[in-house]
Amino acid sequence: MIETALAFALGCFSLGTLLNFWRMTLGPTSADRILALDTMVINALALLILYGVYQGTPVYFEAAVLIAMVGFVSTVAYCRFELRGDIIE
């Protein structure tokens, strides 16, 4: 039963990631692209955690924490670049 639920969740998050990639490439404004990129990082985290549950190893959870930190910093840096034109003052 858990395998069916994991397969369904993996399919849903994969579809969400593909739709976010579509919005990121064709977004009309840069704000749409930033939000799509941030949401794609969250979907990638969910996929990684679900795969870790499927495999039963804690390695994927540690990788998810690292990707979450990098995703947050990259979103902040990209927003700063859009607002100010530079990242470091």
N, C-alpha and C positions, 0 to 999 in steps of 0.2 A: 504493500500500500504506500509506503514512504517513497518507493522508487517512482511510482506514478505521480505522486505530488511533486517530487523533485523534477521530474521530466516536464511536467506542466509549467512549473515555475521557471525552469530554465528556458522553455520556449517563450513564455510571456516576456521575460526580461531580455531575451535575445531580440524579439520583435521590437520592444521598446528602444533598445540600443540602435537598431537599424533605423527606426523612425527619427530618433534624435540625430543620427548621422545625416539623414536626409534634410532635417531642419537646419543643421549646422552648415551644410553646403549650400542650401538654397534660401537661407533666411534673408528676409528683406533688409533687416537692420543688423548692426553689430551687437545690439543688446540681445536679439534673438539668438545669435550665434553663441554669445557668452552663456546664456541660459541653457542652450542645448548642449554645450560642452560640459557644463557643470552637471547637468542631468545625466549625460552619458557616463561621466565618472561614477556617479552614484549607481547607475545600472551595472557598470562593470564591477563595482564592489559587490553588488548583490549576486552577480553571476559567479564571482570568485568564491564568495561565502557558500553559495549553494553547491558549487563543485567540491568545496572542502567538506561539506556535510556528506555529499555523495561518496567521496573517497574515504572519509573517516580519519583524515590527518589534520593536525593543527597547523601545518605549515602555511596553508592557504589563508588562515585567519591573520597570521602575522604579515603576510604579503598584502592583505586587504587594509590593514592599519597603515602600512607604508604608502600604499596608493592613495588612501584617504588624505594623508598629510600632504602629499605632493599635489593632489587634485585641488585641495583648498588653497595652497600657496599659488598655484598656477592661475586659479580663478581670480584671486585678489590681484595678482600681478597684471593679468590681462585687463581687468577692469580699471586698474590704475593707469595703464598705458592708454586706454581709450579715453579716460577723462582728462589726463594731464599731458599726454604725449611722451612721457618718460616714466620709467619705473623707479629709478633711484634718484632721489633729490640731491 
